[in-house]
Amino acid sequence: HDVCFLTAHNAYASMAHGYRYAQQRLSLKDQLDAGVRGLMLDTHLDSNNRVILCHRNETVNKFICGVKEPT
């Protein structure tokens, strides 16, 4: 009950990964290097039944993603 972990909300949606409306500035690796120990990753199925990282759904994700698609 005395432990606290730094956690990043929507950790994958970062400026470093090309998101137009980024939730974080640092890449996942850089977040971990900075001491983040909890990554909140929103996972959903896309239209091809693949698990993807996205915020809400595939349509919203394409809007906020910008140039790159998440991996």
C-alpha positions in Angstrom: 0.0 0.0 0.0 3.0 2.3 0.1 4.1 1.9 -3.6 3.4 4.3 -6.4 4.2 3.8 -10.1 4.5 6.6 -12.7 2.0 5.7 -15.4 1.4 7.2 -18.8 -2.2 7.5 -20.1 -2.4 6.6 -23.8 1.3 6.0 -23.7 1.5 5.0 -27.4 -0.1 8.3 -28.7 3.1 10.4 -28.6 4.5 13.2 -30.7 7.6 11.0 -31.2 5.3 8.5 -33.0 3.7 11.1 -35.2 0.3 11.5 -33.6 -1.4 14.7 -34.6 -3.2 15.1 -31.2 -0.5 13.5 -29.0 -1.2 12.5 -25.5 2.5 12.2 -24.7 5.7 13.9 -25.9 8.1 10.9 -25.6 8.2 7.6 -27.4 7.4 4.5 -25.5 11.1 3.7 -25.1 11.9 7.2 -23.8 8.9 7.1 -21.4 10.4 3.9 -19.9 13.9 5.4 -19.8 12.4 8.4 -17.9 11.0 6.1 -15.2 7.4 5.4 -16.4 6.5 1.9 -15.2 2.9 1.7 -16.2 1.7 2.1 -19.8 -2.0 2.5 -20.3 -2.5 1.1 -23.8 -6.0 1.2 -25.4 -6.4 -1.9 -27.5 -9.2 -2.5 -30.0 -10.0 -4.8 -32.9 -9.8 -3.1 -36.3 -12.1 -3.9 -39.3 -9.8 -6.9 -40.1 -10.0 -8.3 -36.6 -6.4 -7.3 -35.8 -5.6 -5.9 -32.4 -4.4 -2.3 -32.7 -3.5 0.5 -30.3 -6.0 3.3 -30.7 -8.1 5.8 -28.9 -11.8 4.7 -29.0 -12.0 3.1 -32.5 -10.4 2.8 -35.8 -12.0 6.0 -37.3 -11.0 8.2 -34.4 -7.5 6.7 -34.4 -7.1 7.6 -38.1 -8.1 11.2 -37.3 -5.7 11.7 -34.4 -2.9 9.6 -35.7 -1.5 12.0 -38.3 1.1 10.7 -40.8 2.0 7.4 -39.2 -0.2 4.5 -38.4 0.5 3.0 -34.9 2.4 -0.2 -34.6 
